[in-house]
Amino acid sequence: MSFQYAWGGPNEPVIHEAISRWVSNQSFGVDDNVWQDSTSYGVINGGKPVAGIVFHDWKPSAGTIQYSGAAIDRNWLRGPFLHNMFSYMFDDLGCQMVITGNSSENTGLHRILARLGHEKNVIKRGWGRHVDLYLWTLTREQWVENDIMQRSRGWAKENPHVEGT
């Protein structure tokens, strides 16, 4: 596997549009749900997208941001990619808490988010008449203390010159 990553946003609008449209298509089945005023992070394997994260609704005064993502290959979620994703929110932006949401039916993602230290908050019928919305929160302290996150930070310190695409 030869995973690479790319950042999109105001400085890379073409990359950002591609990542955010891919995430929207994978998540909602439509590619017109591009998040405005956001930044994105994409992971590519063999020239094809395998994961994408869109960072949106940043509230600097509250120290919070939301992230939405999609993946078709769970193998991307390790070492540099995991570190880059969360370091952007906590280190670069200085967030004190991050938020993500998903359907109560997405049990595979629930296990991943719980392992990464997120706490689940349930919004009844928030994903539809018969489906609850799970809002997951992760504080900076939870991020720092989580053993998986600690390993990804360790990897980044040992490999400071790994570059994306």
Secondary structure, DSSP 8 states (H G I E B T S, - for coil): --EEEEEEBTTBHHHHHHHHHHHHHHHHS-S----SS-EEEEEEETTEEEEEEEEEEEETTTTEEEEEEEES-GGGSSHHHHHHHHHIIIIIS--SEEEEEEETT-HHHHHHHHHTT-EEEEEEEEEETTEEEEEEEEEHHHHHH-HHHHHHHHHHHH-TT----
